[in-house]
């Protein structure tokens, strides 16, 4: 999504199947971004609140929405507690969801998401502006749904997922390529994925009306059921004390892992059918062009980084990192410090390393 500062803390996977979610330092980063952008770049989407990584890790559709909104609630509450007014920053929030294979469920999921967010902002946070209650979201088709077996089938999967996202009302869309179960996609595979979007946009008529499946008995029923399931999760986490507490005690991580386990078991017992994987298989060898990244690229990037460090003003860099460290220990807004660091060729690794020294690093809970 253009104009978005992507929250990498939300998207980063860490080893052993556990995931980084908002912790107290990330609340500081979020509120600093909200405050800075509200004043300096009011038309910028300050954050993309991600559910994509949650779904790709094995959650259900209900869990994807629930845990995304639980995180969003934590962000909004942190901003309010920091003295920001909801209606001053809510319109700059955006979301990022996955779209998987259950066509009707995914359409209902997106419809439920908009309704849930509007009600949260209206009733829980007492927003007054209509734009504060509008949920704008980007969708990416499901990477974890792509199979190495019969990879051409992935074109069909991606098409159905993309169509579901459009029918569900997504504002922007990314379609995965058929060969991504193997490697980064080739240019040809990327073009097929792009043409899939363009055919839906220009030939199908699916984007010609708002909420085209409204009024369908089954879609409306599923939308209601998904909303009930999401609200139940939100209430459960509220009882625990909020998102941070639920993450720190491992509740959200366990829920995702248990869902992933149930799904994998269903595939292995053929309760869930995956074409070409556990049904309708053949013995054909995969004959697919693979992208091979030239190792020279890595060497050249290392050389460029080494050269950058030799030619930049190291005293200036050291001074900026010291200023950032002091700011991180204070209540100062960190955004101007980040911007100044980047302007003077301080690397992302150096910036993050400074913050880790001050704030430490998230460690996942251990449970039996």
N, C-alpha and C positions, 0 to 999 in steps of 0.2 A: 504494500500500500504506500503510495507516494505521500510525502510529508509526515512520516511517522518516525519517532525515535523508538526503535524496537527494544523491548525490555529483555535483554539477553539473559538476565538472571532467571526469568521465567522459563526460557527455552532450553537452558543448558542441561544436558544429561550428565550425571556423574556415575562413577563406577558402581558396580554391584546392584544395578537396577533401581537405584534411588534417585530422587530428583530434587533439584534446588527450587524452592518456592520462596515467597517473600519472607525475609527475616528482618530484624529491626534496622540494620544498616540500609537495606533496600527500601524501607519505608522513608528513610531520610532522603535517599536519591529520588524517589518518586515525588515527594512533596517539594523538593528543590526544583525539579523539572517543571511541575505544575506552576509553581510561583513564578519562575523565570519566564516561562512561555506566556503566561497570562499577561505579563507586562510587556515583554519584548517581541514576541511573535504570536499574537493572539489567533491567527488563522492556521497555526500548525497543529497537527494531531500529536499531542504530547506523548501518548503511549499507546501501544497496541497490546491490549490485555489478552494473553494467549491461552486458548484451550487446545490448540493443535497438538502440542507436545503431550498433553494429558491423554488425548485420544490415541495418539500414536503409541503411547506406552501401554495401552491395553484397556483403557476405561470404556464404559458404555457411553451411549449418547447422553443419557441423563447425567452421568457423572461428569462428562465433559462440560456441560453447561453449569452444573452445580459448583464444581470446584473452580471454574473460571469466575463465576459470579461471587463466590466466597472470597477469592483473591481481590476482585474488584471492590467489594464492600470494604475490605481491609484498606485498600488504597484510598478510597473516598473518606473513610473515617479518619485515617491518618492525616489527610489534607485538612479536614475540618478541625481536627485537634490542633493542627499547626496554625490555625487562624484564617484559613482560606474559606471563602463562601462558595458553596456548591455550584450555584448558578454562574459563578465566574470562571469555572474550569470544566464543568461537566460536558459541555458541548465539544470540548477538544479530546474527549476520550474516544477510543476506537477499540474494536475487538478483532480477534483472529481465530477462526474455527477450522476444523477439519470436516471433510465430507466423505463418508464411507459408503458401503455398498447397499444398505437397506434403503432403497429409493424413497419410499413413502415416509419412513421414520425420519430420514434426514430432512425432508421438506418440513415435516411437523416440528422437528427440533429447532430449525431456524425461526419458524413462526413463533414458537414458544419463547425463544430467546428474546425476541423483540418485546413480547408482552411482559415477560418477567422483569426485564430491565426497566421498562417504562413504569411498572408498578413499584419497583424498588426505589427508583429515583423520586417518584411522586409521593409515596406514602412513608418510606423509611427515612428519606433525606429531605422531604418537604420542598422539593424544587418547584419553582414557579414558572420558569421559562419552558415552553414546549420543546425547544432544541435540547434542553438538558435531559429530556426523557427519551430522546431518539437514539436508538442503538445502531451505530454504523459499524459494519463488519466486513472483513476480508475473508475469503474462503480458499483453502488449498485442498485439492483432492488427496485422498488417503495414500500416503507413501507405503504404509505398512500393509495395504491391501494388494499391492503389486506382487506378482509371482514370477519366479525365475522359470517355472515350467510354462510352456506355451505362452511366451511373453507377448505375442500379438494380441492375446485376449485382454491385456491391460488397456488397450485402446478402448475397448467396449466398457470396461470398468470405469475408466476415467471419464468417458462420455456420459454415462449414467450419473456419476457423482457430480460432474459439472452441471448437468441439467437440473439435478435436485437442488444444487446451490442457487441456481438462477430462479427456479420456481419458488424457492424459499426466501428470496429477496436479497441475496448478497449484493454488496455495493462494488466489490472487485473480486477477481478470481484468478487463481493460478492452477493450471492443469499440469499434472505430472506426466512425464514421458514414459513410454512403454518399456524402456530398457533400464529404468532406475533401480530395479532389483539387482542389477549387475554392477553398475558403475554410474558415473556422471553421464548424462544423456548425450548422444550424438546430435549434430545439427539437424539431421533428418528427423530424428525422433522428436526433437523439440518443435520442429515445424508442424509435424502431425498434431502434437498437443495444442499448438497455437491455432491451427486450422479447426480443431474441435471446438474451441471457444468461438471462433468466428462463424462457424456454421450455426451454432446455437443462437448467436447474437443476430445474425442477418438472414437466416433461412428458416429457422424453426418457428418463429413467432412467439416463443416462450417469454421473451422480454418485452412484449408489446403492451402488457397490462400489469398493474400492481396486484400482487397476491392472487394469481390466477386460479388457485385451487381452493380459495375460501368458499365455505359452504359445503364442501364435500364431507359427507357424514364421517367417513373413516379418518380423513385428515384432521377434521375438527376434534374428533375423539382422541386421536393420538396426541394432538397439540395439548389438549387438556390433561392427558395422563402424564405427558412429559413434564408439564408445568407442576403438577402435583408432586412428582418424584423429585424435581429440583428443589421445590420449596421445603420438602421434608429434609433433604440434606442440609439446606441452609439453616433450618431450625435446629437440627442436631448439632451443627458446628457452633451456632450461637450459644447453645447450652454448654458447650465446652469452653466458651470464652472467646471464640473467634478463630480466624484463619491461622494466626501464628501459633496458638496453642494446639490446634488440630494438627498442624504440621510438625511441631516439636514433639508431640507424643506419638507421631507416626500414623495417625488415623487415616489421613488422605492417602498416604503411600500404600498402606495395607489394602485399602479399598480398591485402588487401581491394580495392585498386584494380584489380588484375588479374582478380579474380573478378567485379567489377562490369562490367569491359569484356567478359569472356567471355559474361556473361549478356546484356548489351545486344546483342552481336553475334548471339547465338542467337535473340533476338527478331527482329532485323532480317532474318535468313535464314529465319525461321519454323521453326527447329529447336525453339524454345519457342513455344507458341501462347498468345496472350493474347486471350481472347474480346472482340470489339468493337474491338480495337486492330490486330491483324494477321490476323485471321480473323473470319468471321461479322459483317462490318461492314454498316452500313446508312447511309442518308443522312439519317436523322432528326435534326432539330435538338434539342439538349439543352433540355428544358423542365423546369427544376428550380428550385425556390425557393432563392435564395441569401441567406445572412446578410450584412447590411450593417451594419458597426459605425459607430455614430453618431460623427462626428469631434468632437462636443461632449465625448465621454468623455475624449479625449486632453487637450483644453483644461482640463477640470475637474481631471484628475489633475495636470497641470502646476501649476495654481493651488494645489491642495492641498499639493503638495510645496514650492512657494514659500512658502506660508503657514507650513508646518511649520518651515522654516528661519528664518523671521522670529521665530517665537514660542518656539522652543526655547532653552535656555541654551547659547549658542555657546561660552562659556568652558568649560563642562562638556564639550561635545562635543570641543573642541580638546584638553582635558586627557585625555579617554578615548582619543583617537586617538594621542596621544603615548605613553600607557601601553601601548597595543596595539603600537605600533612598537617600544618597548623590549622588550616581552615576545617579539615575533617575533625579535628579535636574541639572545634568551636561550634557555634550555631550558625556560622556564615553559610549563605547559599553557595553550593559548590559549582554550579553551572558556569559562572564566569571564569573560575579557575580551570575547569576542563577545557573551555574554549581557548583560553590563553595558552595552555599546555599544547594543545593540538596545533595552534598557529605556529608554535616554535619547535615543531618536530619531536615533541615528546611522544613516545609510542604508547599504544593502548596497554601493553604489558607493563610498562613502567608506571602508568597511572593506576592500574588495578593492583599492582604490587604495593604501591604506597598505601592504598586503602586497606589492603589485607593486613599490613603491619599495624594499622591503627585499630581496625575493627575485628580482625580475625577472619576466619573462614567457616562457613556453615558446615557442620558435621551431621550426617543423618542419624536419626535415632536407631538404636539397636533393640530389636525385639526378638522373642523366641518363636 
